[in-house]
């Protein structure tokens, strides 16, 4: 249904709703609340922790003019709560100044205690005047632009009255498992009478979404495999001889992975396999064994990496281990002349292994006899990108790799179309990284340690979540951190790295850091993937509670790659019990799969994707809270449905529509 037909939206507000990713009434009812306010539970700012989200009743005593001189266009107000003074600020929301008045309000926002007195940043607010009617549980939505909470609440309720909500789960299974009404569940998510209703409703909506997603992958896989196109003549003896080039004994996990790939390539069906393993488990060596099986058989291979830094690193590695074969490198920063020459060589069959970034996916890159492809760090690619490379050859065998440990539950969703090989063990020479949670009063001591280690010739990473100033004002940006560190440690050589830089610039900075031209690298999570600097022994992560545990584990894996003992320091921006509990889990474990399962258990399936998820399909359910058992239930229902006992025509139509959207989903 057209958005403009929703009474609370109208033609004037359509563009504002579009900014939220809402384009029709169906999108509107799937725009789930990010939080709920229990108007009977109000907090005291006098006892609130830094970074807590709180609901406070207060009085606005002064409103300052909008500071247009600031790049963030700051709106500021002074308030009191039972005589206790505090400040409220909004960043990049100048229109707030027009709607805010002196008087009593309910504010809901994040507490910051770093400026002396408490500050609430970018809170939502409700005036407590004679027209105030809100009672009980109130939904809070993620907003931007000029739309307020009241408008979204009203629009969603109007849409719920107009949109026909039907479950695609067969009625027989709904009855068998006594599933609640889906239509009622949507209503309870947006307008609950109590939080117990929210929990039950969220589970029902999530169950429906996962049922459709899992059904989509089952239908794509179809229970049958593609017949083999390419014949591999490399023998097991050939592969064993090749593995000796690495100069170390493969672990049992690596040997098992190589054997599974070898058996796949000798089978009558083509390979479509995920190789997942923890940081340092030796996945790359396994992948190179797979490439060897192809080129030894006279076939061509391609190695796709998500970033130029990693692609170039892999290119040099492949050249080292395949000196007798033609190897080419293609990336966005390769000059036009070089690209033409390289593409001509590839087309003429002079190149055996093509290595590079998305540049090798381009239509004009023709790879005759392409038989074996590797997609490194698969979580950075969408299904469509993986397929674009695979389609350059007929019946291409595909190996995708991920060092991001994915809980068994979620692998059903992201890799439902793949066979899975997991390497659990690590090379014996890999050292454990010491991990510490560092409170603010210990920062100076930590900086002193970094300075001493730099003087010993070691290097360090400083990581934070944001590139530029954060709109909430609660997270230090990488640029701000870079300036702060240069002032605090003037004798240390710092480099700055972030995702908005051009690929060529990022590659040059990483190479300079690797060559020890810099002592410390101040970066966003762009260094999370595959960067290998053995001399770097310290990883410092700011606002660590804002990251998923699996991502923190990945970042920690950037150190401990050399002979020296390495350390990871987790700096907390919140002292909440939940934050401490989560980070303690990371501190006490080095098993990425155990960490991922624990993170999923603690945060719930709905929050696991966090802000790292791009693409609309799973962002639809990221605000829902539900236990991971819901995903297993959805799989059970999908299995029963697709066994053939029920009419699946409608399910197929809905599932395929969902799958087509999922093709572009990338975990960033």
VOLO-47408 format. One record per residue (C-alpha): residue in three letters; x, z, y. Coordinates in steps of 0.5 Angstrom, whole numbers, plus 500, padded with zeros to 3 digits. Example, Ala and Ser with C-alpha at 12.3 -4.5 7.8 and 13.67 -1.06 7.14 Angstrom:
! residues 2
ala525516491 ser527514498 
***
This chain:
! residues 668
unk500500500 unk502498507 unk505504511 unk501502517 unk495504513 unk497511513 unk493514519 unk499519520 unk504513521 unk501507524 unk504501527 unk508505532 unk512510527 unk513505521 unk520503523 unk522511524 unk520512517 unk524506515 unk530509517 unk528514512 unk528509506 unk520509506 unk517502506 unk510503503 unk506509501 unk509509494 unk516511497 unk512516501 unk510520495 unk517520492 unk520522498 unk521529495 unk522536500 unk529538500 unk527545501 unk521550501 unk519555506 unk516562504 unk513564510 unk512571508 unk520571507 unk524572513 unk531573514 unk535577518 unk541574522 unk545581523 unk546581515 unk546573513 unk552570510 unk556564513 unk553558511 unk547561508 unk540557509 unk535562513 unk528562515 unk528567522 unk522569527 unk525569534 unk524568541 unk527562545 unk530565551 unk534559554 unk534552553 unk540548556 unk540541558 unk542536553 unk550535553 unk551527553 unk558528555 unk559530548 unk559524542 unk554528538 unk549529544 unk548537543 unk542540545 unk543548545 unk538554546 unk539561546 unk535566542 unk534573540 unk531576534 unk529583535 unk533584541 unk539581536 unk542575540 unk544568537 unk545561539 unk541554536 unk544547536 unk542541535 unk547535534 unk545528535 unk538530536 unk537529544 unk529529543 unk529536541 unk530538548 unk523535550 unk519538544 unk522545545 unk519550549 unk521558551 unk517562547 unk516564539 unk518560534 unk520560526 unk527556525 unk530554518 unk537552518 unk544554516 unk548560519 unk555559522 unk559565524 unk565562526 unk564562534 unk563570535 unk555570535 unk551567529 unk549560530 unk543556527 unk545548526 unk540543526 unk534547524 unk527545523 unk522549527 unk515551528 unk512554534 unk508560533 unk503559538 unk495560538 unk495553534 unk500555529 unk496554522 unk502554517 unk501559511 unk504560504 unk509555502 unk511550506 unk515543504 unk521541508 unk524534508 unk530531510 unk529528517 unk533523522 unk530520528 unk524522532 unk520524526 unk518531526 unk516535519 unk509536521 unk508528521 unk512527515 unk507533511 unk501530514 unk503523512 unk505525505 unk498528504 unk494522507 unk498518502 unk497522496 unk489521497 unk490513497 unk496512492 unk493511485 unk498515480 unk498514473 unk503516468 unk506510463 unk507515458 unk502513452 unk496518453 unk497520445 unk503523447 unk501526453 unk496529449 unk500531443 unk505534448 unk500537452 unk503534459 unk500536465 unk497531470 unk502527473 unk497526480 unk496533480 unk504534479 unk505530485 unk500534489 unk504540487 unk511538489 unk508536496 unk503542497 unk504548493 unk500554493 unk506558490 unk513556487 unk511557480 unk507551481 unk513547484 unk517548478 unk512546473 unk510540478 unk518538479 unk519538471 unk513533470 unk515528475 unk522528473 unk520527466 unk516521468 unk522518472 unk527519466 unk522517461 unk522510465 unk529510466 unk531511458 unk526506456 unk529501460 unk536502457 unk533502450 unk529496452 unk535492455 unk539494448 unk533492444 unk536495438 unk540489437 unk547487439 unk550480441 unk554476436 unk561476437 unk564470440 unk572471440 unk576472434 unk582477435 unk588475430 unk592481433 unk593486427 unk593493426 unk601493425 unk602489432 unk598494436 unk602500433 unk608496435 unk605495442 unk604503443 unk611504442 unk612501448 unk609507452 unk615512449 unk610518447 unk606519441 unk599518442 unk594524441 unk589524436 unk584522441 unk588516443 unk589514436 unk581515435 unk579511441 unk584505439 unk582505432 unk574504435 unk576499440 unk580495434 unk574496429 unk569493434 unk573487436 unk574486428 unk566487427 unk561481428 unk558484434 unk561484441 unk564490444 unk560494450 unk564501450 unk565507455 unk571510454 unk571517457 unk576522458 unk579528462 unk584527467 unk591526464 unk588524457 unk591517457 unk585513457 unk589507461 unk594507455 unk588506450 unk585500455 unk592497455 unk592497447 unk585493448 unk588488453 unk594487448 unk589486442 unk586480446 unk593477449 unk596477442 unk590473440 unk591468445 unk585470449 unk585472457 unk584479459 unk581482466 unk582489469 unk578491475 unk579497479 unk575500485 unk580501490 unk586497492 unk591503491 unk589504484 unk588496483 unk596495485 unk598501481 unk595498475 unk598492476 unk605494476 unk603498470 unk601492466 unk607488469 unk611493466 unk608493459 unk607486458 unk613483461 unk612477456 unk605475459 unk603472466 unk600477470 unk596476477 unk594481482 unk588479487 unk585484492 unk581483499 unk588484503 unk591478499 unk592472504 unk588466503 unk594462501 unk596467496 unk589467493 unk588459493 unk595459489 unk593465484 unk586462483 unk589455481 unk594459476 unk588463473 unk584456472 unk590453469 unk591458464 unk597460466 unk595467467 unk594472461 unk591478465 unk588478472 unk588485475 unk585487482 unk579489486 unk572486487 unk576480489 unk576478482 unk569478481 unk568472486 unk564466484 unk571462485 unk575466480 unk575462474 unk578465468 unk578460462 unk577464455 unk576471458 unk575475452 unk576482454 unk575486460 unk576493463 unk573496468 unk577502471 unk573508474 unk566506472 unk562511476 unk565507482 unk561500480 unk554498479 unk552495472 unk551489476 unk558489478 unk560490471 unk556484469 unk559479474 unk566480471 unk563480464 unk559473465 unk566470467 unk567469460 unk562467454 unk561474449 unk566478453 unk568484450 unk567490455 unk571497456 unk569501462 unk573507463 unk571514467 unk575520468 unk569523471 unk566527465 unk559526465 unk555531461 unk552529455 unk545529458 unk546524464 unk550519459 unk543518456 unk542515463 unk548512466 unk551509460 unk545508455 unk547501454 unk554503452 unk557505446 unk561512448 unk568514446 unk571520448 unk578523449 unk578530448 unk585532448 unk590531453 unk598529452 unk602535450 unk607534456 unk601535461 unk602542465 unk596546467 unk594547474 unk594554477 unk587554481 unk585560486 unk579561491 unk582562498 unk578567503 unk579565510 unk583571512 unk589568507 unk589561510 unk595563514 unk599565508 unk597559504 unk600555510 unk606559509 unk607557502 unk605550503 unk611550509 unk616553504 unk614548498 unk615542503 unk622545505 unk623545497 unk622537497 unk614538494 unk608534497 unk601536498 unk594534499 unk589537504 unk582534502 unk575535506 unk568532505 unk567529512 unk571523516 unk568525523 unk565531526 unk559533522 unk552533525 unk551540522 unk557542526 unk559547519 unk564542516 unk571541519 unk572533519 unk578530516 unk580528523 unk579535526 unk583538520 unk589533521 unk590535528 unk589542527 unk594542521 unk599538525 unk599543531 unk599549526 unk605546522 unk609542527 unk615541522 unk611538517 unk610530516 unk602529516 unk599522514 unk591521515 unk587517510 unk580516509 unk575511507 unk573507513 unk580505514 unk582498512 unk584497504 unk591494507 unk592500511 unk590505506 unk595502501 unk601502506 unk599510507 unk599511500 unk605508498 unk609511504 unk606518501 unk609516494 unk615514497 unk616521500 unk616518508 unk610524509 unk610531506 unk602532506 unk596527506 unk590529509 unk584525506 unk577525504 unk575524497 unk578517497 unk584520493 unk579522488 unk580516483 unk587515479 unk592516485 unk599518481 unk604521486 unk608526481 unk612529486 unk605532489 unk604539487 unk599542492 unk592540492 unk588544498 unk580543498 unk576545504 unk569547504 unk570547496 unk563549495 unk560543498 unk563539492 unk560538485 unk565542480 unk566535477 unk569532483 unk573538484 unk576537477 unk578530479 unk581532485 unk585538482 unk587532477 unk591529483 unk597534482 unk600537476 unk602530474 unk610531474 unk615536472 unk613542477 unk608547476 unk602545481 unk597549484 unk590548487 unk587552493 unk579552494 unk577554501 unk570557501 unk566555507 unk560560504 unk561567501 unk554566497 unk554569490 unk552562488 unk558559491 unk563564488 unk560563481 unk561556481 unk568556484 unk570561479 unk567557473 unk572551476 unk578557477 unk577559469 unk577552466 unk581546465 unk576542461 unk572537465 unk567536460 unk565544459 unk566544467 unk561538468 unk556541463 unk556548466 unk555545473 unk549541471 unk546548468 unk548552474 unk545546479 unk540543475 unk539536473 unk535534480 unk541536484 unk547534480 unk547527483 unk548530490 unk550526496 unk554522492 unk549518489 unk547511492 unk542507490 unk534508491 unk533510483 unk536516482 unk536518490 unk528519489 unk529525484 unk535528487 unk531533491 unk527536485 unk529542481 unk528542473 unk532544467 unk536539463 unk532540457 unk527535461 unk532529460 unk532531452 unk524531452 unk524524456 unk529521451 unk524524445 unk518521448 unk522514449 unk524514442 unk517515439 unk514510444 unk519505443 unk518505435 unk512501435 unk506505435 unk504504442 unk503498446 unk509498451 unk507492455 unk506496461 unk512501460 unk516494459 unk514492466 unk515498469 unk522500466 unk525493467 unk523494475 unk527500475 unk532498471 unk533492476 unk534497481 unk539501477 unk544495477 unk546497484 unk547504483 unk554507484 unk556514483 unk561514490 
***
